[in-house]
Amino acid sequence: MTAIYIYIQHNFRLMVEVCKFADICREMQQHFTRKFIKQTKHV
C-alpha cells in the first residue's frame, strides 16, 4: 500500500513538472506565432 502511494506521489510530482514544461512550451509557441504573424503582416 505504501509503495503504491509513494509511486503515485512521485508520478504526480513528475506530471506537475511536465505540465509546467508544457505550459512554457505553449507560451513560447504562442509568442513565436504572434511574432511570425506580425512579420508577415508587414510584408
Backbone as a ProteinNet text record, in pm:
[ID]
protein_1_A
[PRIMARY]
MTAIYIYIQHNFRLMVEVCKFADICREMQQHFTRKFIKQTKHV
[TERTIARY]
84.1	0	88.2	189.6	279	355.9	399.5	475.7	391.1	265.3	173.4	156.8	142.7	125.3	247.6	365.5	491.7	501.6	464.7	468.6	378.2	255.8	159	212	263.5	315.7	430.8	520.8	636	589.3	495.2	445	368	298.7	224.8	322.9	432.3	535	591.4	613.7	666.2	565.7	437.6	331.3	326.2	340.6	338.5	453.9	573.2	689.9	664.4	607.4	578.6	476.7	375.6	272.6	333.4	423	491.2	569.2	640.5	720.4	629.4	517.5	422.3	366.6	338.9	288.8	391.9	518.3	626.5	635.5	627.7	634.1	519.4	400.7	282.6	298.7	348.4	370.1	471	579.5	682.1	624.3	545.4	484.7	393.5	311.9	221.2	300.8	408.8	493.5	553	609.3	670.2	565.4	447.4	339.2	298.1	282.3	246.1	353.6	479.6	592.9	590	565.3	561.1	446.4	329.1	211.9	241.2	304.6	340.6	434.2	533.3	631.3	564.1	473.6	408.4	312	253.4	162.7	239.2	361.6	443.5	479.8	499.5	543	429.9
-120.1	0	126	125.2	240.8	261	150.3	157.4	220.8	184.1	239.8	389.3	428.4	569.5	651	598.7	666.2	676.6	569.3	566.3	674.6	684.5	785.2	925.3	944	1074.2	1116.9	1024.7	1052.1	1088	1010.8	1035.7	1166.2	1201.9	1327.8	1443.8	1434.5	1538.3	1549.5	1434.3	1428.9	1492.5	1460.6	1515.1	1667.1	1717.2	1861.8	1928.1	1865.9	1919.1	1921.2	1812.8	1801.9	1908.2	1929.8	2030.4	2169.6	2197.8	2328.3	2347.4	2242.5	2247.7	2266.7	2197.2	2206.9	2348.6	2410.9	2548.5	2643.7	2625	2708.8	2692.8	2569.2	2541.3	2609.8	2603.9	2663.8	2815.8	2875	3019.9	3061.6	2984.9	3014.3	3002.8	2897.8	2874.8	2991.8	3036.2	3148.8	3275.4	3294.6	3412.4	3416.2	3304	3297.3	3307.8	3254.1	3261.6	3406.5	3480.4	3622.3	3701.4	3671.2	3738.6	3713.8	3588.5	3548.7	3619	3626	3691.8	3840.3	3903.7	4046.5	4067.8	3980.4	3992.4	3975.9	3878.4	3852.5	3965.8	4032.8	4145.2	4263.1	4285.3	4396.5	4379.8	4253.7	4226.2	4255.2
0	0	0	86.4	96.9	-33.3	-92.9	-217.7	-328.8	-335	-435.6	-412.4	-286	-250.8	-291.8	-263.2	-299.1	-451.6	-521.1	-667.1	-725.8	-673	-719.3	-689.9	-569.4	-528.4	-619.7	-647.5	-733.5	-875	-927.3	-1062.4	-1070.1	-961.8	-959.1	-968.5	-893.5	-896.1	-1038.8	-1101.7	-1238.4	-1334.9	-1317.2	-1400.6	-1388.4	-1266.4	-1242.2	-1316.7	-1310.9	-1382	-1532.9	-1583.9	-1727.7	-1767.7	-1683	-1711	-1714.6	-1620.7	-1617.6	-1747.2	-1787.3	-1909.3	-2031.4	-2031.8	-2142.4	-2152.1	-2035.8	-2033.6	-2092	-2055.5	-2107.1	-2258.7	-2305.6	-2449.7	-2522.3	-2463.8	-2525	-2532.6	-2423	-2419.9	-2526.4	-2536.9	-2637.3	-2777.2	-2799	-2929.8	-2966.7	-2870.3	-2894.4	-2924.1	-2847.6	-2864.7	-3005.8	-3049.3	-3182.1	-3292.2	-3266.4	-3364.8	-3385.1	-3273.5	-3281.9	-3356	-3324.3	-3387.2	-3538	-3575.1	-3715.3	-3787.7	-3722.8	-3782.3	-3803.2	-3704.7	-3717.3	-3835.7	-3849.7	-3959	-4095.1	-4105.5	-4233.4	-4269	-4169.5	-4195.9	-4254.3	-4208.5	-4256.5	-4404	-4444.6	-4582.4	-4682
[MASK]
+++++++++++++++++++++++++++++++++++++++++++

